[in-house]
Amino acid sequence: MEIDFLQYQVRNGDTLTSIASRLGMTGEELKLFHNSHCEKMDRIWFENLNKVKTIFVPVYYKTEAQKEQERKNILPSHLSPSFFATTYTVNESIESPFEDPVNITYTIDLNLRKDRKTGQYIVSYAQKDFTSAGNTPDDKVSNLSIACMKSIMSLEFIMNEKGKITGFADHKKITDTFIHQRKRS
């Protein structure tokens, strides 16, 4: 077990802010950290530490900027199609007040491409191979759920260089698809 905090002996004149500033954090962050590691009776509620003998301080505190830099180092500096798997398996549980829950398993094929005109990354996906308990679903709830999923395929998303979805690739196409599907239903 790794211990990620120490017990600091409060000295005369110490405040949450003065201790926190030495650790590179705010007084509020230190208060939240301490309160998450102590017993209920030892919680700190105020900046003033009168009558408080010890306070829990983190051993390895990281600022938000340091955490963001670590996240950047984990992810590639720019998006590439090889960063993502091309196939994913999904398990969903669909509940209805009138029937037992239905568990559906299906496969998602993911495609990442860079649009030559805009330079944006476009992610599209397709769902297939729907099964429930290893069989092709044949009950009403499953068929309705699958029909809903298929009716909106395939959506395309815009993804930024860091891998975050920032919007739909072709909003008009999506709207037209929904209108067309709705007229057929």
C-alpha positions in Angstrom: 0.0 0.0 0.0 1.4 3.4 -1.0 0.8 6.3 1.4 0.0 9.5 -0.5 -0.2 11.9 2.4 1.6 12.9 5.6 0.4 14.3 8.9 1.7 17.9 9.2 2.1 19.4 12.7 0.4 22.8 12.7 2.6 25.6 14.0 1.7 28.9 15.5 0.5 31.3 12.8 -0.2 28.6 10.2 -3.3 29.0 8.1 -4.7 26.8 5.4 -3.4 29.2 2.8 0.1 29.5 4.2 0.5 25.7 4.4 -1.1 25.2 1.0 1.1 27.8 -0.7 4.2 25.9 0.4 2.7 22.8 -1.3 1.8 24.7 -4.5 -2.0 24.4 -3.9 -4.8 26.6 -2.7 -6.2 26.7 0.8 -9.5 25.3 -0.5 -7.7 22.4 -2.2 -5.8 21.6 1.0 -9.0 21.7 3.0 -10.7 19.3 0.6 -7.7 17.0 0.6 -7.5 16.9 4.4 -11.2 16.4 4.8 -11.2 13.5 2.4 -8.5 11.7 4.4 -9.5 12.4 8.0 -12.3 11.2 10.4 -15.5 13.2 10.6 -14.6 14.8 13.9 -11.2 16.1 12.6 -12.5 17.9 9.5 -11.5 21.5 8.9 -14.1 24.1 8.1 -12.3 27.4 8.3 -9.1 29.1 7.1 -8.0 29.7 10.7 -6.3 26.6 12.2 -6.7 27.6 15.9 -6.9 24.5 18.1 -6.0 22.2 15.1 -3.0 20.2 15.9 -2.4 18.2 12.7 -3.5 18.4 9.1 -3.1 15.8 6.3 -1.0 17.1 3.4 -0.4 15.3 0.1 3.0 13.8 -0.6 2.7 14.2 -4.4 0.5 17.1 -5.2 0.1 18.1 -8.8 -1.3 21.4 -10.1 -4.0 21.4 -12.8 -1.3 22.6 -15.3 0.9 19.6 -14.3 -2.0 17.2 -14.7 -2.8 18.6 -18.1 0.8 18.3 -19.2 0.8 14.6 -18.1 -2.4 14.0 -20.1 -0.7 15.6 -23.1 2.3 13.3 -22.7 0.1 10.2 -22.5 -1.8 11.0 -25.7 -0.1 11.5 -29.0 0.7 15.1 -29.8 -1.5 14.7 -32.9 -4.3 12.4 -33.7 -3.6 9.5 -36.0 -5.8 6.6 -37.2 -3.5 4.1 -35.6 -4.3 5.5 -32.2 -7.7 3.9 -32.1 -8.8 0.3 -32.5 -11.0 -0.3 -35.5 -13.4 -2.6 -33.8 -15.1 -2.5 -30.4 -17.5 -4.8 -28.7 -20.3 -3.2 -26.7 -22.7 -4.7 -24.1 -25.9 -2.7 -23.3 -28.7 -3.4 -20.9 -32.1 -2.0 -22.0 -34.8 -1.8 -19.4 -38.5 -1.6 -19.8 -41.1 -1.3 -17.0 -43.2 -4.0 -18.8 -40.5 -6.7 -19.5 -37.3 -8.1 -18.1 -34.1 -6.2 -18.9 -32.6 -7.2 -22.3 -28.8 -7.4 -22.7 -27.7 -6.7 -26.2 -24.1 -7.2 -27.5 -23.0 -5.7 -30.7 -19.9 -4.7 -32.6 -18.9 -1.2 -33.6 -16.5 -0.6 -36.5 -14.7 2.7 -36.1 -13.2 4.7 -39.0 -11.0 7.7 -38.6 -10.1 9.8 -41.6 -8.8 13.3 -42.3 -11.0 15.4 -44.5 -8.8 16.8 -47.3 -10.8 19.9 -47.8 -11.1 21.0 -44.1 -8.2 19.2 -42.6 -10.5 18.0 -39.8 -10.5 14.5 -38.5 -13.8 12.7 -39.1 -14.9 9.7 -37.1 -17.6 7.5 -38.4 -18.9 4.2 -36.9 -21.2 1.4 -37.9 -23.0 -1.0 -35.5 -23.5 -4.7 -36.5 -23.8 -8.3 -35.2 -26.5 -7.6 -32.6 -27.1 -10.5 -30.3 -28.9 -11.1 -27.0 -27.8 -14.1 -24.9 -25.8 -15.2 -27.9 -28.8 -15.2 -30.3 -30.2 -12.7 -32.8 -32.8 -10.8 -30.7 -36.4 -11.5 -31.6 -38.4 -9.9 -28.8 -40.2 -6.5 -29.2 -37.9 -4.4 -26.9 -34.7 -5.7 -28.5 -36.1 -5.2 -32.1 -37.2 -1.7 -31.2 -33.9 -0.8 -29.6 -31.9 -2.2 -32.6 -34.2 -0.4 -35.1 -33.6 2.9 -33.2 -29.8 2.4 -33.3 -29.8 1.5 -37.0 -32.0 4.4 -37.9 -29.4 7.0 -36.9 -26.4 5.2 -38.4 -24.0 6.3 -39.5 -23.2 9.5 -37.6 -20.0 11.2 -38.3 -18.2 13.3 -35.7 -15.5 16.0 -35.9 -12.6 15.2 -33.7 -9.8 17.6 -32.7 -6.1 17.0 -32.6 -6.4 15.9 -29.0 -9.0 13.2 -29.7 -12.1 15.2 -28.3 -15.3 15.1 -30.3 -16.1 18.8 -31.1 -19.3 18.4 -33.2 -21.1 16.6 -36.0 -19.3 16.4 -39.4 -22.4 17.1 -41.5 -25.3 18.4 -39.5 -27.5 18.8 -42.6 -27.0 15.1 -43.6 -27.9 14.0 -40.1 -31.0 16.1 -40.0 -32.0 14.8 -43.5 -31.5 11.2 -42.4 -33.7 11.7 -39.3 -36.4 13.3 -41.4 -36.2 10.5 -44.0 -36.3 7.8 -41.3 -39.2 9.4 -39.5 -41.3 9.5 -42.7 -40.6 5.8 -43.3 -41.7 4.8 -39.8 
